[in-house]
């Protein structure tokens, strides 16, 4: 590309700058980055073209690749001054030159790794040009020609471009597109060409409108047929691409389910033939061996599938699981599909390296080195499948295997069986309730298993059942569960007795106080022994993670048993205060905050009269902790301090008022914090950071610091506790808090903040009214904000909360008579807008095909249920103005527009959709 008109001095300059950018010296690299920015800001055209030219002329593959990556990032990066992409500063001649350079690289670059970078840059340029209304016609004609090339790398590059730029083919006749893609899918020479063609076909099908997609269904057979002929090692990337299609267009696979079931099980099951399997009958109670590879094991852990084989199995598993989640109604009745998936998960769950046990026993659960070898993928897939397909599909195959697994000789079978019950409990809870007694009878004997990991799994299983079948388990089977769980607190292994304590938390979260009380003494007695074993045996020193877990469990037991816990107060509170006083090192961070939390919950449980003698010491410790220099690595302390102050407030009631000057400043600071957001270019690579989530917004990746948002939500929830507990005594803070709560109603990136603010506003009105601190200006600002929010809100769930907030706030003031006419008018108009919007949504759903309604029934039911809640709260508010208000007729009419799917003829109510 020597004909490109870039001044030689620019070429020389950019060559030197790019060479410096890849050096290891930070100072040289930073100077080079600044040089790039300066030159692009001053005169972007020649320097961008020079970078593009360098991508074709540099001697090394590294520099050509680097130039292409840099060019791609720079072209659509906004310039500093006008926030306009550098591409938009280029004239027509420069754009044509740039495109010519890239087309040359796309066709002639000899190195595949560089050619792939060219494809990425070309597709980015083409897509962004298309958004601006400037199709790249030369690219399309060249790529069509490349697809017929005799060179493998050229054909692969062509299909990679089609995959990245589906618009290049969208205006062709469907038959012509199918012919091009089908030829690539059946490429006789190259797996890479077939994979690129598969990506292109998926991209095309996802971009099609329904009519065009229907005409292109013939592609599905050659797409799926790419798999069987491949060596197993090459199948995972093909499965990944098909999984992407399954997640967005699951219905395309409907005609191919029988064919898939002839092939996928061979990928999902281990390939070694080891005799009896879960699908083989057990006549005369003969020996049972599961997973199939177990008999070949010598107990040395060498029986785990190879990494290559494991990737194939996981690829097939993810495809089947994703398809089940995307279209559960399509697969729920396919018995072989459910059975294959369940069995594949159980096979994988039994593959734990035998040699890990000793390490596991000694490890802190938070830093367990054996966790990387645990078959999480299979366990999580079983959970997902159960939630998607429901009990009718999953329970029969699961329990055709699990009872025999629990009787297996290999401890890993027994462990897998228990963890499987825990995994499917959530998704199958409605149906599992019917056989819960039998399930409990299967699980409780496993607490006496000789292997510690099996006993650990029994604790996990019971804990999960208590959560997923909450109240039912606690009410009906508390005797059997406590008979197994309480002795487990005395297990010799710390991992086991700590997990038994954790399972008690799950039990206490759904238990009635009367059910728990008979067991309270033996539970607390054993927990105290675990917390402070030196009291009975000076030689015993507990592991810190056991102490942390025991303190957390004591807190939940106190919360569940309420005032009855008072008899144990004097034994426990001094220990907790001692921890708060002395646990100062970084290794004790978690122990200290758990002690704070536990002491606060116990204070609430026993009441202020019992807590009062220790309250001053407790508060002084909290103040000392709060005022101490903060460790920047301690991410837990602020959260637990806020939560513990709220618990002390609940325990002391009005006696807490003197501490507000200490508590409120940091609380108001967190509640008023701004969202921490980072904006990336859509294709820019960015590191995953703890406490952050990435969302796509207007073609850009936006990183949101969710940990800070959760703290903000907690702050508003805590302000609600303080205000509702202290009432008029909270009056001095009403104006400050209301000033934060009203904008919080529009804090769209965290619905928890919005909900907390909606509950807080009426409570602030009450505090202000009773303390004389509520001004007319506050009232006016509040109702104006609420009307604006109601008018614009599109989330039916929060819309209901807004109407309730408006009603409760108005009632605090004395009812509709206290509302100025302009607010009544504004509310009426906002309600009319919402009714029209809800009516349009419901009418739109009514036009959907019956098949689509059947398959999306659960989601549609949920949406309409949320809308009905909004209509109900809307009606309550309107009715306070006039029991015969005209809007009530409109509300009733909109409600009748619903699909009423609970009464939908021919649609069976099935859990787990």
N, C-alpha and C positions, 0 to 999 in steps of 0.2 A: 504494500500500500504506500509506495514511495511518492505517489502522485498527490497525496493529501497536502494541502497548502498550509502547513504550520511553520511559522518562522523557526529557523534552526536554533536561535538562541532560546526560544520557548521549549523546544524539544530537549535541548541540553539541560536546561534548568529543571524541567519536570523529571527528567531521568535521574538527576542527582537527588531531587526531593524524594522521589519514590524509593530510591535506594536507601535513603536515610530513614524512611518510615518503617522499614523492616528490620532495622538494627535493634540490638538488645539494649543499647544505652538510652535510658529514659530521657535524658536531657536533649540528646540529638533528635530523638523521635518527637518530642514535644515541640522542638523548634521547627521540625519539618511539617508537623500538623498545622502550626501557626502559619507557616509559609503557604501551605495549600489554601487555607482560609483567606489569607490576605489577597492572594492572586485571583481566586475565584470571585471575591467580593469586588475586585477592581475591574477585571476583564475576563469573564467566565469562558467565552467562546474558545479562544486558542488553547487554553489550558485543559478544558474538557476534551477537546479534540486530540491534544497531545497525549493525554492519558489513554484515550481509546487507541491511538496509533501505537503507543508503547505496548498495548495488550496484544498486538500482532507482530511486533518487531523485537521484543525483548528476547534475550538468548535463553533464559531459564524458564522452565514451566512455572516455578514459584512466582516469578515477577509478572508473568503474563496473567496468571490466576489472580494475583493480588491486585493488579491494575483493573481487571474486570470487576472484582468485588468492590473496589473503591469507586469506580465509575458508577456502578449501580446505586451505591449509597448516596453519592453526591448529586446525581441527576435530579432527584425529586426531593432533595433536602431543601427546606425553605431557606432562602438567603436571609441573612440577619436583619437587613434593613426593612424590606417590604413584606417579609413572610411569604414570598412568592418562590416557587421552585426554580432552581437554576435552569432547568429545562425550558421554562417559559421565558427565559432571557435570551434563548438562542434564536437566531434568525432562520428563515427557511433553508438557506444554503448550508448553514452549519448543521441543521438537523439532517438534511439529506446526506451530508458528508459523514456524519456520525453513523447513520443507518448503513451507509455503504461499507464503512470499516467493520461494523459488527457482522454484516452479512458475509463479508470476506472471511472473518474469523470463524463464523458458524459453518462455512463450507470447507475451509482449508486447514483449520487448526489440527495438527497431527496428534496431539496428546488428549486422551479421553477426559482426564481430569480438568484440563483447561477448557475443552469443548463444553463440558457440563456447566462451567462458570459462564461461558458465552451464552448458552441457552438461558440461564437464569437472568442475565442482563438483557437479552433480547426480549424475553417474555415480559419482563418488567417494563421495558420501554414501549413495547407494543400495547400492553394493557393500559398504560397511562396515556399514551397517545390516543387510543380509542376513546377513553373517557373524555378527552378534549375534542372529540369529533374529527380526529385525523387518522383514519385507518392507514396501516402500513402495507400498501398493496404489493410492494416488491418482496416483502417478507413472505406473504402468502404464496406467491408464484414460485419463489425459490424453495420453500419448504415442501410444496407439492412435488417438485422435481426431485428433491432430496429423498422423499419417501420411496421413490423408485430406483434409487441409486444402487449400484452393485457393491458399494462400500458399506460394511456393517455399521461403523461408527456414524456415518452420515445418515443412514436410515434411522438409527437410534435417536440421533439428535433431532431429526424431523418430528418423530413422534413425541419426544420430550417437549418440543415447542407446541405441538397440538394440545398436549396435556396442560401446558401453562397458559395457552391462549385459545380457549374453545371458540372464541368469536371468529377465528380464522375460517372455521368450517360451517358456522351456523346458517349462513345464507345459501349453502349448496343444497342440491337435492339430497334428500335423506338417503336414497339408494347409493348415491355416489360416496357419501361420507361413510356409510356402512362398508362399502367395498374397500375403501382405503384402509379403514381400521381393521377389517377382517383379514386383509392381506398381511398387515403387521402382526396380528395376533397369531397367525399361522406361519410366521417367518421360519424357514427351515434351517437357518444357519445360526441364529443368535438368540439366546435366552434374554439378553439385555434388550434387544429389539422387541421381543414379545412383551416384556415387562413394561417398557415405555409405551407400547401400543395399548396395553391394558389400562395404564394410567390415563392415556388419551381417551379411551372409550368411556371410562368412568367419568372423566371430566365432561365429555360430551353429553352423556346421559343425564348428568346432574344439571347441565345448563339448558337442556331441552324444555320446551313447553310440553304439556301433556299430549297434544296431538302428534308432535314430532317424536316424542318418546315412544308412543304406541307403535309408530312405524319402524322404530329402530330396535324393537324387542328382539329381533333376529340376532342382534349382537350378543345377547346373553349366552347363547350356547358356545360360540367360539371363545368368549371370555372365560367361562367356567372350564372349558376344555383345555385351557393353558396349563391347568394343574396336574392332571393325571400323568402326563408324559414327562414331567420334570423329575430329576433326582430329588430325593427328600431334602437335601441340604439347600436346594434353591427354591423351595416352596414358601418359606416364611414371607419374603417380600410380596409375593403374589397374593398370599392370604391377607396381608395388611391392606393392600389396595382394594381387594374385594370387601374387606371389613368397612372401609370408608363408604363404599356404595351401600352396604347393608344398613349403615347408620342413618342414611338420608333417603334412600329409595328402596326400602325393604320389600315393597310389593313386587318389585321386578323379579325377585327370587321365587315367588309363589309357584309357578309351574315347574320349578326345578328342584323342589324339596325331595321328591323320591330319588332323583338322580344323586343329589348331594348325600343322601343317606346311604348310598352304596359306596361312597368314597371317603367321606369325612371320618367315619369311625376308624378306618385304617390309619388315619393320621393321629387321632386322638388317643388311641390305646397304645400302651407300650408294645414294642415289636417282639420282645422276647417271648417264647412259648414256654410257660412254666407250669403247665398243667391246669388244675381246676381254677375257675374264675368265679366271680359272683353270679354269672349267668348260668352256671352249671348247678343242677339240682344236687341236694345233699341226701341221698337215700340212706336210710338206717342211721342217720346222725353221723355220717362219716366225717373225716377230717376236712376242714375248710381252710383254704389258703388264699389270702388276699392281701395286697395286690398280687397279680399273677407273677411278678418277678420275685416275690418274697422267698419262695422255696429255693431259688438259686443263691440266696444270700448266705454268706458264711459269718454274718454278724460283724463284718469289718467295714461296712458302709460302702463297699464297692459296687453295690447293685443299683445305684442311682443312674438314671439314663444319662447318656452323653449330653454335653451342652448343645450339640447340633440337633440331636433327636428331641431334646426338651423344647427347643425353639419351634420345631415343627408342631409339636403337641400344643404348645401355648398359642401358636398362631391359629390353629384349627379351633381351639377352645374359645379364643377371643372372637373369632368370626361367628361361631354358633351362638355365643352369649349375646353379642351385639345384635344379631338378627332377632333373637328372642326378645330383647328389650325393645327393639324398634317396632316390632309387629307381633306382640304376644298373641293376639287373637288368631293370627294366621297359623301359629304353631302349637297352641295350647292343646289342641285335639290330636296332634300327631304323636302317638305314644312312643314310637321308636326314637323320635327326636329327643323327647324328654329323657328317655331311658339312657340313650347314648351320652347325653350331656352329664346326667347325674353320675353315671358310672365313670365317665372320664374324670370328673372332679374327684370322686372317691379314690380312684387309682392314684391320682397325683398327690392327694392329701396324705396318703400312706407312705410317701417317700421322704422320710426324715433320716439323715445320716445317723447311724447307730453311735458312732464315736463322739457325737456332739453332747451326749448326756452329761458327762462329768463337767464339761465347760459350762453347760446350761445351768447346772445346779449351783455353781459358784458365781454366776454372773448377776450383776444388777440388771433388772428388767429393762431399764432405760438405756443400758449400754451393753446389750447382749450380743456378743460376736457371732453367736450361732443363728441369729435372726436372718442373716443373709441366705442361709441354707434352708430356711423354713418354707414350705410350699404355699406361700400366701396367695399366689395367683389362682391356684385351684380352689382354695377355700373361699376367696372373694368371688370367684365365678359362680360357685354354688349358691352363695348368698344372692347374687344378682339374678341368677336363673329362677330361684325360688320367688323372689319379689316380682319378677316379670310374668312367670307362667302360673304361679299360685299353687295352692295345696293339692288340688285335684290332679294336676299334672306331675308334681314333684314328689309328693309323699309316697305313692305306691312304689315307684322304683327305688326311692331312697331306703324305705323300710323293708324292701326285699333283700337289701344288702346289709344294712346296719346291724340288726340283731346278731347275725353271724360274725360280723367284724368284732363286736364286743366280746365274743367268745373266743376270738383268735388267740393263737399261741404267741404271735409276735405282738409286742406292746404297741408297735406303731399302728397296727390294725385297730386296736382298742382306742388308741388316742384319736385316730382319724374318725372313727365312728362317733365318738362323743363330740368332736369339733364339728362334724357334719350336722348333728342335731342342732347345735348352737347356730350354725350358719343358715339353716333353712327355717329357723323358728319365726323370724320376722315375716317372711313372705308367705308362710303357710299357716299363720297363727289361727285363722278362723277355723280351718279344718283340723289342725292339730289339737285344738281345744277338745274336740270330740273324743280323742284318744289320749288325752293328757295323762290319765292315770297309768296307762301302759308305758308311756314314755318315761314317767318318773320312776316306775318300777325297773326300767332298763338302766336308768342312769345312777340311781342311788347306790346300788351295790358296788359301783366302780370306785367309790370313795375308799374302799378297802383293798384296792388293787395294789399288788406289790411294787409296781413301778411308779416313781414319783411323777413322771410326766403324764401318766394316765390319770392320777389323782388330781393333778393340776387341770387337766382337760375336763374332769368331772366338775370342778369348781367353775370353770369357764362356762360349761354347758348349763349348769343350774342358774348361774348369774344371768346368762343370756335369756333363758326361759322366763326368769322373773321380770326381765325388762320387756320382752316381746309379747308375753302373755300376762302383763301386769294385772295385779289384783286377783286374777283367776288362780294363778299358781299359789299366791300367798294365802288366799282364803281357803282353798280346798286341800292343799298339800303341805301346809306349814309343818305339820308334825313329822312327816317323812323327811322333809328337807332339813329341818333343824337337827334331826337325829343323825344326819350324815354330815352336815356342815359345821356344827359346833365342835365335834371331835377333830375335824380337819384343822381347826385353829391350833391344835396341839401336835400337828404333824412335825416330824423332826427336821424336815427340809424347809429353810426359809422361803424358797420360791413357792412352796405349796401352802404353808400357813398364811403367807402374805396374800396369796390369791384367794384363799378361803375368806379372809377379811374383806377383800375387794368384792367377792360375791355377796357378802352380807349387805353391802351398800345397795346393790341391785334389789335385794329382797326388801330392804327397809323403805325404798322409794315407793313401793306400792302396797305397803302393809297397813292394816288398821292397828291403832294403838293397843286395843284390847287383845289382838292376836299376838303382838310382840311381848307384852308385859310378862307372861309366864316364863319366857326364855331370857329375860333381861339380865338376871343375876349371873347365870353361867356364861353368857356372852361377854359381859363387861369384865368378869373375873379373868377370863382367858385373854381378852384383849389387853388388860393391864399387865398380865404376865409377859405378854409379847413386848409391850412398850417398855417395861422396866424389869427385865428378868433378874437383874442384880439384887432386887428386893428379896428374892428367895434363894438365889445362887450367885454369889459374888463373882464366880468364874465366867459367867455367861455375859457376853456383850452383844446386844442386838445389832443386826445390820441396819444401816440408816434407812434403806428403802422400806424395811419392815416397819420401822417406827413411823415413817411418813404415811404408810398405808393404814396402820392401826389408828393413828390420830384422825385420819379422814373417816374411817369407819366409826370411831367413837362419836364423831360429829353427827353422822347420819343416824346412828342409834339414838342419840340424845334428841335429835330433831323429831324422830318418829315416836319416841316414848313420852315426849313432852315432860310434864311436871313429875311423872314417876321417876325420872332420872335423878331427881334431887338427892336420893339416898346415896348416890355414887359421886355427888358433886365434890365432897371434901377429899376424895381419893384422887380425883383427876385434875381439878383446876390448879392446885399447886404445881403439879408436874408440867402443865401447859405454860403457866407463868414463868416457871424456871427455864423452859426452852426459850421463851421469848426474851428472857433476861440474858441468857448465856450463849445461845446459838448464833454467834456473830460471824463466823468465817464463811467464805464463799461456798464451801461444801455443805453448809447448813442452811442455805437460802430456802430451799423447798421445805425443810423441816420447820423452819421458823414461821413461814407463811401458813403452813398447814395448822400449826399450833394456834396462830391468830384466828384462823377460820373456825377451828374447833371450839375454842374458848368462847367466841361470839355466839355460835349456835347453842352451846350449853347454857350460856347466859339467858338466851331467849327461852329455852326449854324450861329452866327452873324458875324463871320469873325474877323480878327486880328485888324482892325481899331477900331471897337467898343470895343473889348476885351482889347486892349493894356493898357488903363489907369488902369485896375484892375489886369493886368497880374502879375505885381511885387508882389502885396499883395497876390495873389493866390499862386504864386510860393513860397513865403516865408512861407506861411502857410503849404504848402506841405512839404517843407524842415524841418520845425519845427516838423511836425507830424512824418516824416521819421526818424529824429534824436532823437526823444523822446525814453525813455526806452520802449521796446516792452512788451506788456502784453502777456504772453505765451498762454492765453486762447482766445486771439483775432485772430481767424483764417481767418478773412476777410481782415484785413488791408493791408497785403503785396500784395494780389491780386489786390485790388482797387488802391493802390498806383501806381503799375506798369501800370495799365490801364489808370489812370488819367494823369500820366506823358505823355503817348502816345497821349492822347487827346490834352494836352497843346502843344505838338510838332506839331500836325496837325493844331492847331489853329494859332500858331505863325510862322510856317514855318522855314525859315533860321534863324529867330531871336531866335530860341530855342537853337542854338549851345552853348552859354555860360553855359547852364545848364547841358550839357552832363557829365562833371566830377562828378556831383552830382548823376545823373540818372544811368549812366552805371555800376558802381561797383556792386550794388545789383542786377541789371538786369543780368549781366554776371555770377554772383554767382548762381542765380536760373537756368539760361540756362545750366550751367555746372554741375548742381547737378546730382548725381548718383541715379539710381532707388533704392527705399527702398523696399527690398524684404525679406520676411520671408518664410522659407521652413519648412513644417510640414511633419511628417509621414502621409502616405495616410489615415490611419484610426484614426490619432490623433485628438482629439477634440480640437478646437481652438475657441476663442471668436470672434464673429463678431465685428469689430471695424469700427467706422465711418471713411469714407474716404479710406477704404481698400476694395479690391475685392479678392476673392479666385478663383484660376484656377487650374485645374488638369494638371500636366505636368510630363510625364515619371513616372507615378505611385505615384506621390507625390502631395500634396496640396501646392501650392505656393501662399502666400499672397502678393499682390502688393499694395503699398500705392498710389492709383489712384489720391488722392488729390494733392500729390507732382508731379505726372506726368502731371496733368492738369496745375499746376503752371509752369512747365518746358515748356509745349506747349505754354502757354500764353507768356512766356518770349521770345521765338523765334518769335512769331507773332508780339510782340512789337518791337523787333529788326528790323523786316521787315518794320514796320511803320517808325521807326527812320531813317533807311537807305534810304528808298525810298523818304522820305520827305526832308532829308538834303543833299542827293547826295554827292558831293565832300566834303562837310563839315563833313561828317561821316568818311572820309578817315583814320584818326588816329586809328580807331577801326576796320578797315577791317580785319587785320591779326588775331586779337583776336577772332572776331566773326566767321570768316571762320574756324578757328581751332576747334570751337565748332560745327559749322553747318555740317561739313563733317562727323564726327561720327554720328551726328543726323540722317543722311540719312539711317542708319542701326539700329535705335532705334526701334526695332520690337515690343516692348510691348506697343507702343502708336503711332498709325498711324497719329495722329494730329501733333506730333513732326516731323515725317518724311515729311509730306506734307509742313509744315512751312519751314523746312530746304531746301526743293526742290525749293520753291519759293524765298527763301532768297539768295541762291548762285548766281544767275545771277544779282541780285540787288547789291550784294557786289562786283561783277566784275565791274559793272558800276561805283560804288563809287570809287573803287580802280583805275580804268582807268582814271577817271577825276581828281583824286587827286594825281596821280603818286605813289600810294602806293601798286599797284598790281605787285607782283614779278613773274618771271618765275617759281620759286619754288611753289608758290601758284597755278598757273595755272596748272602745272604738277600734283600736288597732287590732285587737284579737278577733272581733267579728268580721272585720274587713279581710284579714288574712284567711280566716276559715272559709268565707264565701269564695274568695279567689281560689283556694285549694280545692274546694268542692267542685267548682266550675271546671277546673282543668284536670282533675284526677282521672286516670285511666285504669287504675288497679281497683277492682271491686272490693277486695279485702280491706284496703285502707280507706276506701270511700265509706264503708260502713263505720269505721273508726272515726272518721271526720264528722259524720252525722251524729254519732253518739257524743263526741266531744262538744259539738255545738249545743245539743240538747242539754247535756249536763251543766255546761257553763251558763246557759240561759236560765235553767232552773235555780242555780245558785243565786242569781240576781232577782228571782221572784217570778219567772215564767215569761210568756210572750209579751205581757204588758210592759215589761222592763226594756223591751227591744225597740229601738228607734225605727220609724217607718222605712228609712232607706235600707236598713239591714233586712227587713222583712221582704222588701222588693228584690234586693240582691239575692237573697236565699231562694226566692221563688224562681227567678230567672236561671240561677245555677242549677236548680233541681230540674227545671224543664229541659235544660241542655243535657243533663245526665240521663234523663228518661229517654230522650231521643237517641242518644248514643247507645244505651242498653237495648233499646228496641231494634236499632239497626244491626247490632251484633247478633241478636237472637234470630232476626229474620234471615241474616246471612247463613247462620248455621242450619236453618230449616231447609235451605236449598241444597245441602250436601247430599251426595248419593247415600242410600241406605247402607251399603256395604261399608262406606267410610265412617258413617255414624256408629255402626256396630263395632268396628275395629278401634275407634277412638272413644268408645263409650265412657270409660272411666275418667279421662281427661275432660270430656264435655260435661259429665255430671259434676265434677269438681268446680269447673268454671261457673256453671249455672247455680250451684249451691252458694258460691261466694257472692254471685250477683243477687241471689235471693236474700242473703244476709243484708246486703246493702239496701235492697228495696224495703226490707223489714225495718231497718233503722231509719231510713228515709220516711217511711210511713209513720213511725212513732213520733218523729219530730213534727211532721206536717199536722198530725192529729192534735197536737197540743195547741195549734193555732185555731183549728176548727175541725170538729169531729166529722163534718160533712164537706170538707175542703175538696174543690174540684180536682186537685192533684191526686187525691186518693184513688179516684177512678182510673186516672192514667197509670198510677203505680200498679193497680190490680191488672190492668190491660197488659202492661209489659210483663208482669209475672206470668200471665197466661200464654205469652208468646214462647215460653220455654219449651224445650223438647220433652220434658217430663220423662226422662229416660228410665227412672225407677219403675215406670209403668209401661215401658216400651215393649210392645208385643213381640215375642220371639227372641228377645235378648235375655239370655240367662245371666243372673247376677253371679259373677265369678270374681273372686278376690285376685289381687296381684296383677291387674291389667297394666 
